[in-house]
């Protein structure tokens, strides 16, 4: 695979928008795609606001801000999604991700690299569904993408080594810290983090612990954010979905059983910061 000059980020939600900002700031010609025009408008506004704040804080110059904005092209047309690297960051659903890649593979070069930002779905399954097993890998950013340094590069049994090497190089150019991991349930972070969330909810559900106190204790112990604040930031729907995927993929062990408490939050539409209410009110 050749060097990456252009990046297309599919999905203009919080994560996709953040990745597009990071790509443009790293000097890549960037395409931000979403079928929803409103989401594209929100993404443009968010990126402009974030870059303006960075100028105010002296992190970047006005010239760097203008350069980054000039590198981003927003589109709602699939046929415009042509780049050296495609990063998919849409809904956490296997069929939806596969369907998108099935549309993008035929219109792109035979050298294009395809990466999914999935946090828990099998990368191998996505690759198999679109017939691009050698050119497909995971490139999992963390929220908020412009601030979080870690990027998991997920290498499947079929991924070409040069693809993995290229994604590691791209992540470094973006100022990130890439770690290579195998395609396994939850990868590294989401596998380890299940206990952080599940144990905290069990303490509240079964033993009457207080949500705010539990967060405060964990933060005092050195965690940057307590489990309940973090679930509200990530989004209850996303966090609960990941818990289910990891639980089912590992054979439904009792220790990783998703929380009833969180399921009820999802059913009530109390998804955290994005809805104004989760474990806390915003």
N, C-alpha and C positions, 0 to 999 in steps of 0.2 A: 504494500500500500504506500502511496506517495504521501508527501506532507500535506497537512490540512490547512487550507487557506480560507475556506468558507464553512459555516455551520448553520444548519437549519434546525430550529427548536420548534417542535410540534406540541402545541398546547400553550395557551396564554394565561393559565391560572397563576397562582402565587409562585409555584415552583418553576414553571416554564418561563414566566416573565423574569424571574431571578436569574435563571441560567442564561437567557438571552442577554441580559445586562452584563453578566460576567464575560460572556463570549465577546461582546462588542468592546468591552473595556480591555480585553486582552489583544485586541487588534484584528479579530476575525470578521470578515464580511458575514453579517448575521441576518438570517431570515427568521422572523417570528410569525408562526402560522397558527391560526385557530379558525374553525368554521364559524364561530360566533363573533360577529363584528363588535358587539358590546365588550366582550372579553379582550379583544385586540385594543379597543380604545382605553380600557382600564389599564392594560399592560403598558401602553405608550405613556399614559399619565403617570403611572407608578415609576417607570424607569426614569422619566424626566425629573420627577420629584426626588427620587433617590440620588440621582447624580447632582442635582442642585444642592442637596444637603451635604454631599461629599465636598463640593466646592466651598460651601460656607465653613465647613470644618477644616478646610485646608488639606484634605486628603488627596484631592486632584485639582488641577488647574481648570480654568474656564475653557481653555483650548482642548484639554483632554476630554472634557464633558461634551463639547461640540463634536469632537472627532468620534467619540463613542456613539453619539446619537446619529451621526452621519453614516455609521456603518450598519445601522439596523433598518431593515425593510419589513414592513408589516403587511401580511397578506391573508386573505380568507380563501384563496384558491389553491387546491392541492397541487395543481400542475406547476405552481411556482416553487414547490418544495424540492429544489435541486441544489445539492451542495456536496462538498467532500465528506462531510460528517452530518448525519441526521441523528438528532437526539429527541427521542419520543418522551413526552412528559404529560400524557393525557390521563384520563380516568383509569383507576387501578382495576382493570378488567381485561382478562386474557383475550376474549373475542374482539374487543374494541381495539386493542393494541395490534393484534394480528391483522385485522382488517385494514388498519391504517398502513402498516408495512407492506401489505399486499398491493396497495395502490402506489406506494412510493418506490418500491424496488424496480418496476419496469421503466420508470421515467428517469431513473438515475444511472450514473456511470457504473461500469463493472468494477470500478475501484472505490466506489463510495462505501463508507463504513456506516453501519447501522447500530445505534446504541439505544437501549431502553433505560429510562430512569426509574423503572419499577423498584419498589422498596421490598417486595416479597414474592412476586410471581416468578415462576421458573423461567429464566432467560432461555433455556433450551427449548421449552415449550413454545415460546414466542417465535424463536428462530425456526423451529420445525414448521410452524404454521405458515410462515411466509417463504420457506424454502431457501433461506440465506444463512445457513448454520455456520459457515466459515467466516462470514463478514459481520456477524452479529455478536454483541457483547453487552454487558450491563455497564452503565455509567451512572451510579447512584449518588446524586447530590443530596445535601441536607438543608433543611429550612431554618433560616433564610439563606438561600444559595449565595448571595453576595458576601455574606459574613462568615458562614461556616466553612472551615478550611478542608474538612475531610471529604474525599470522594472515593466511594468503593468502585473499583473496576472489576466487574464480574466476568471471569473467563470460564466458558463452558468446555466440555470435552471436545467439542468440534471447532471452537474459535481458533482462527489462525493466530499464531504467536505475534505476527506483525501488527495485527489489529489491536491486540492487548498493549503492545509496546507503543503504538501510535496514540491510543487513548490515555496512557500514562503521561506521554509527552504533552498532549493537549491539556490535560489537567494541570500539569506543572506550569505551562504557559499561562494558564488562567489564574495562577497564584495559589493553586490548591495543593493539598497533600494527598496523593493517591495511594491507596492500598489495594493490592490484588487479592481477590478471594475466589474460591470455587463457587459454582452455581449450586447452592444448597439453601434449604428453607430459612428465610430471614437474613441470609448472607452473614455478616459479622454483627453489625450494630443492632439490627432489629431482632436478631436471635438472642443476643445478650440482654437487650433492653426489655424484653417481655416481662422478666421478673420484676424489674423496677416498677412497672405499671401494675401488674397483676397482684403483687404482694401488697402494694399500697392500697389498692381497692379492697383487698381481702381484710386488711387491718380496719378499714372503715366499716365494711359490710358486716363482718363477723364479730369484731371486737370493739366496735364503737369508737374508734379513733376519730379525731377531728381532722377534716381535710386540710385546713390552713396550718394546723400544728404539724401534721405529717410533712407538708411541704417545707415548713420552716426548719424542722429537724434535719431533713435531707440536705437542705441548702447550707445549714450550719455544719454539716458533715463534709462539705466540700463540693457538692453538686451545684452546678450553675443555676439550675432550675428544678424545683420540686416536681414530682411525677404528675400531680394534678394540673399544675400550671403548664407543664409541657404537653400534656394531652390536649388541653384547651388550645394551645398554640398550634399543634400539629393538625388538629381537627378530629373530633370524636369518631366520625365516620371512617376516616383513613386509618386511625389507630386501631379501631375495632376490627376493621377489615383485615389488617395485617395480622392481628392476633388470631383470627380465624384461619387465615391461610397457613400460618406457621403451625398452629395446633393440628390442623388436618393433615398437613404434609408430613408431620412427625408421628402420625398414627394416633392422634388425640390423647396424649398423656394427660392425666388428671392435673399435674402441676402447671400445665400451660392452658388449661381450659379458660376460654374467654369469660370475662366478668358479666354477670347479669346486670350489675349496676351500670356498666358502660352501655350494654345493649339497650337498656331503658332510656338512657340519654339520647342515643341515636334515634330510637323510635319516636321520642318526643321532639326531635329536631333541635335539641340543645347540643350543638356541635362544637361549641367553644367560641373563641374570639370572632370567627367569621359570621356567627349568628347572634352575637351579643350575649350569649349565655351558654355555659357548659357546667363545669364544677364551680365556676365563679361567674359573676355578672360583669359585663363590660359596657 
